[in-house]
Amino acid sequence: MKSNNLILLAAVILFSCHAEKNGTATGFQDGQIVHMEKSVLQDKIMGGWAGQVIGCTYGGPTEFRWNGTMIGDHVPIPWDENQMLWWYENSPGLYDDVYMDLTFVDVFEKHGLDAADSLHALAFAHAEYQLWHANQAARYNILNGIMPPASGHWKNNPHADDIDFQIEADFAGLMSPGMVNSASDIGWRIGHIMNYGDGVYGGIYVAAMYALAFVHDDMEFIVEEALKTVPAESEFYQCIADVIQWYRQYPDDWKRAWFEAQKKWTYDKGCPDGVFRPFNIDAKINAAYIVIGLLYGNGDFGATVDISTRCGYDSDCNPANAAGILGTMIGYSNIPAYWKQGIDKVEDMNFRYTDMSLRKVYETGFRHAVEMIRRNGGKDNGETLDILYQAPKCVPLEIAFEGIHPKERTGLQRRLNNENPEISFDISGCGYVVTGRAARENNLPDAVLELEVWVDNQFVETIGMSTAFRDRRHEVAWKYDLPEGNHTVRLVAKRIPSGYRIETNDVLVYTTEKPAPRVYFNAEISI
């Protein structure tokens, strides 16, 4: 353990020294004025939004089809002038990371840049689009009166460390050119609607890279400098710092960096869909794949998109972030024609569930960015802008699932209904999560079912579960703060009409006892 700490310390020191060196060479001082033509700002904003759509479209056919493995070079990924139009028309849900961004952009547009966090929360909770993971858990919380930041807190949201805010934080950076702390402030407020800890840091880090990409043209510097917004004590920081270090060790081999990240950072502690499974939607490992694309892409748009995609897992959202950041750095006009082919067919089409198109967000995003520049000490000179540059500041430390660890996953596979009004099971640990859903017969309307949760014969809570997908509760029940020991959990039907049921799938058990490292070789050799 001591040697591991020394290795980590050495990596952090090396990272810090390099960042300081680069900061002197290519960075601006805090408060320094950066001059930018409005036409350049517009081009970069267009590049950021278009880059997201291009990256998301390219990775669309591969999303979560390669879990725990990279997508081999031999696997073709199609790209032609009809790809974007096909996805817009046939599978618009692919662009959830974009239309989620646009929800927050629209709130700012309608209510001003001082719009309350509650307005953002209510807008996305009541939107028509489908959600998953931390977003859906937060939606359920908000619809049931648990507002942010409690809606994203890990004790209320088992998906708190998931990727959700990371994939939809682009807007915060795109409206904050050169003003990384302004981007962080927006990210800190909105990110806590659906995430906590590393889940929030993922969004703040992505937004910070966007903000820096407006004024820097060195991607390695952008990746490093943005990380200063994240507490070094967090696993998110440590994961990305590792990736940067592996890039230095293996500068010509992105697959080696991927393999090292896979070995060290691919476990999932919170997400009930990913614990003890190859599926992984955790923010930090997917952010690692964004960074691998950005570093090893070396400024080449196609290489950046392709590498981020071929890292696997959330392989549409990760290249969307990577392409958006690089698109911001180089501008729309410098995205190669090969990668922009077909974008003219969709730029005037509204994203599903919105009244906003790419063309409209180009304009709206530009106005928001100019207003943010003015609000933060900058100046509008007519054809040019003076941006007051912000050196990155670190946001506060917070850790989700602190002090607890997943212990086991077992199948429950039982139904709660009129014929079977109670389910009970025993655990040994400090917490549990029961996965499952509310369901109905096809001829019946959607309804909200109710059950009670009891632990050790003590009433815990009454839970409402909707059979409607949009309003569903992502998991049946959970509790993380029981005394370590043996417990009996009972789920009791309170209001489940005939023809309706609550299906339970698995039980995850948590413990305060940290798992011992596995020893594979422990033989004494004698001569």
RAHUVEN-V880020 format. One record per residue. N is the residue number from 1. RES is the residue in one letter. SS is DSSP state (a for helix, b for strand, c for the rest). Layout:
((N	RES	SS) (N	RES	SS))
This chain:
((1	M	c) (2	K	a) (3	S	a) (4	N	a) (5	N	a) (6	L	a) (7	I	a) (8	L	a) (9	L	a) (10	A	a) (11	A	a) (12	V	a) (13	I	a) (14	L	a) (15	F	a) (16	S	a) (17	C	a) (18	H	a) (19	A	a) (20	E	a) (21	K	a) (22	N	a) (23	G	a) (24	T	a) (25	A	a) (26	T	a) (27	G	c) (28	F	c) (29	Q	c) (30	D	c) (31	G	c) (32	Q	c) (33	I	b) (34	V	b) (35	H	b) (36	M	b) (37	E	b) (38	K	a) (39	S	a) (40	V	a) (41	L	a) (42	Q	a) (43	D	a) (44	K	a) (45	I	a) (46	M	a) (47	G	a) (48	G	a) (49	W	a) (50	A	a) (51	G	a) (52	Q	a) (53	V	a) (54	I	a) (55	G	a) (56	C	a) (57	T	a) (58	Y	a) (59	G	a) (60	G	a) (61	P	a) (62	T	a) (63	E	c) (64	F	c) (65	R	c) (66	W	c) (67	N	c) (68	G	c) (69	T	c) (70	M	c) (71	I	c) (72	G	c) (73	D	c) (74	H	c) (75	V	c) (76	P	c) (77	I	c) (78	P	c) (79	W	c) (80	D	c) (81	E	c) (82	N	c) (83	Q	a) (84	M	a) (85	L	a) (86	W	a) (87	W	a) (88	Y	a) (89	E	a) (90	N	a) (91	S	c) (92	P	a) (93	G	a) (94	L	a) (95	Y	a) (96	D	a) (97	D	a) (98	V	a) (99	Y	a) (100	M	a) (101	D	a) (102	L	a) (103	T	a) (104	F	a) (105	V	a) (106	D	a) (107	V	a) (108	F	a) (109	E	a) (110	K	a) (111	H	a) (112	G	c) (113	L	c) (114	D	c) (115	A	c) (116	A	c) (117	D	a) (118	S	a) (119	L	a) (120	H	a) (121	A	a) (122	L	a) (123	A	a) (124	F	a) (125	A	a) (126	H	c) (127	A	c) (128	E	c) (129	Y	c) (130	Q	c) (131	L	c) (132	W	c) (133	H	a) (134	A	a) (135	N	a) (136	Q	a) (137	A	a) (138	A	a) (139	R	a) (140	Y	a) (141	N	a) (142	I	a) (143	L	a) (144	N	c) (145	G	c) (146	I	c) (147	M	c) (148	P	c) (149	P	c) (150	A	a) (151	S	a) (152	G	a) (153	H	c) (154	W	c) (155	K	c) (156	N	c) (157	N	c) (158	P	c) (159	H	c) (160	A	c) (161	D	c) (162	D	b) (163	I	c) (164	D	a) (165	F	a) (166	Q	a) (167	I	a) (168	E	c) (169	A	c) (170	D	a) (171	F	a) (172	A	a) (173	G	a) (174	L	a) (175	M	c) (176	S	c) (177	P	c) (178	G	c) (179	M	b) (180	V	a) (181	N	a) (182	S	a) (183	A	a) (184	S	a) (185	D	a) (186	I	a) (187	G	a) (188	W	a) (189	R	a) (190	I	a) (191	G	a) (192	H	c) (193	I	c) (194	M	c) (195	N	c) (196	Y	c) (197	G	c) (198	D	a) (199	G	a) (200	V	a) (201	Y	a) (202	G	a) (203	G	a) (204	I	a) (205	Y	a) (206	V	a) (207	A	a) (208	A	a) (209	M	a) (210	Y	a) (211	A	a) (212	L	a) (213	A	a) (214	F	c) (215	V	c) (216	H	c) (217	D	c) (218	D	c) (219	M	a) (220	E	a) (221	F	a) (222	I	a) (223	V	a) (224	E	a) (225	E	a) (226	A	a) (227	L	a) (228	K	a) (229	T	a) (230	V	c) (231	P	c) (232	A	c) (233	E	c) (234	S	c) (235	E	a) (236	F	a) (237	Y	a) (238	Q	a) (239	C	a) (240	I	a) (241	A	a) (242	D	a) (243	V	a) (244	I	a) (245	Q	a) (246	W	a) (247	Y	a) (248	R	a) (249	Q	a) (250	Y	c) (251	P	c) (252	D	c) (253	D	c) (254	W	a) (255	K	a) (256	R	a) (257	A	a) (258	W	a) (259	F	a) (260	E	a) (261	A	a) (262	Q	a) (263	K	a) (264	K	a) (265	W	a) (266	T	c) (267	Y	c) (268	D	c) (269	K	c) (270	G	c) (271	C	c) (272	P	c) (273	D	c) (274	G	c) (275	V	c) (276	F	c) (277	R	c) (278	P	c) (279	F	c) (280	N	c) (281	I	c) (282	D	b) (283	A	a) (284	K	a) (285	I	a) (286	N	a) (287	A	a) (288	A	a) (289	Y	a) (290	I	a) (291	V	a) (292	I	a) (293	G	a) (294	L	a) (295	L	a) (296	Y	a) (297	G	a) (298	N	c) (299	G	c) (300	D	c) (301	F	a) (302	G	a) (303	A	a) (304	T	a) (305	V	a) (306	D	a) (307	I	a) (308	S	a) (309	T	a) (310	R	a) (311	C	c) (312	G	c) (313	Y	c) (314	D	c) (315	S	c) (316	D	c) (317	C	a) (318	N	a) (319	P	a) (320	A	a) (321	N	a) (322	A	a) (323	A	a) (324	G	a) (325	I	a) (326	L	a) (327	G	a) (328	T	a) (329	M	a) (330	I	a) (331	G	c) (332	Y	a) (333	S	a) (334	N	a) (335	I	c) (336	P	c) (337	A	a) (338	Y	a) (339	W	a) (340	K	a) (341	Q	c) (342	G	c) (343	I	a) (344	D	a) (345	K	a) (346	V	c) (347	E	c) (348	D	c) (349	M	c) (350	N	b) (351	F	c) (352	R	c) (353	Y	c) (354	T	c) (355	D	c) (356	M	c) (357	S	b) (358	L	a) (359	R	a) (360	K	a) (361	V	a) (362	Y	a) (363	E	a) (364	T	a) (365	G	a) (366	F	a) (367	R	a) (368	H	a) (369	A	a) (370	V	a) (371	E	a) (372	M	a) (373	I	a) (374	R	a) (375	R	a) (376	N	c) (377	G	c) (378	G	c) (379	K	b) (380	D	b) (381	N	c) (382	G	c) (383	E	c) (384	T	b) (385	L	b) (386	D	b) (387	I	b) (388	L	b) (389	Y	c) (390	Q	b) (391	A	c) (392	P	c) (393	K	c) (394	C	c) (395	V	c) (396	P	c) (397	L	c) (398	E	c) (399	I	c) (400	A	c) (401	F	c) (402	E	c) (403	G	c) (404	I	c) (405	H	b) (406	P	b) (407	K	b) (408	E	b) (409	R	b) (410	T	b) (411	G	b) (412	L	b) (413	Q	b) (414	R	b) (415	R	b) (416	L	b) (417	N	c) (418	N	c) (419	E	c) (420	N	c) (421	P	c) (422	E	b) (423	I	b) (424	S	b) (425	F	b) (426	D	b) (427	I	b) (428	S	b) (429	G	b) (430	C	c) (431	G	b) (432	Y	b) (433	V	b) (434	V	b) (435	T	b) (436	G	b) (437	R	b) (438	A	b) (439	A	b) (440	R	b) (441	E	c) (442	N	c) (443	N	c) (444	L	c) (445	P	c) (446	D	c) (447	A	c) (448	V	b) (449	L	b) (450	E	b) (451	L	b) (452	E	b) (453	V	b) (454	W	b) (455	V	b) (456	D	c) (457	N	c) (458	Q	b) (459	F	b) (460	V	b) (461	E	b) (462	T	b) (463	I	b) (464	G	b) (465	M	b) (466	S	b) (467	T	c) (468	A	c) (469	F	c) (470	R	c) (471	D	c) (472	R	c) (473	R	c) (474	H	c) (475	E	c) (476	V	c) (477	A	b) (478	W	b) (479	K	b) (480	Y	c) (481	D	c) (482	L	c) (483	P	c) (484	E	c) (485	G	b) (486	N	b) (487	H	b) (488	T	b) (489	V	b) (490	R	b) (491	L	b) (492	V	b) (493	A	b) (494	K	b) (495	R	b) (496	I	c) (497	P	c) (498	S	c) (499	G	c) (500	Y	b) (501	R	b) (502	I	b) (503	E	b) (504	T	b) (505	N	b) (506	D	b) (507	V	b) (508	L	b) (509	V	b) (510	Y	b) (511	T	b) (512	T	c) (513	E	c) (514	K	c) (515	P	c) (516	A	c) (517	P	c) (518	R	c) (519	V	c) (520	Y	c) (521	F	c) (522	N	c) (523	A	c) (524	E	c) (525	I	c) (526	S	c) (527	I	c))
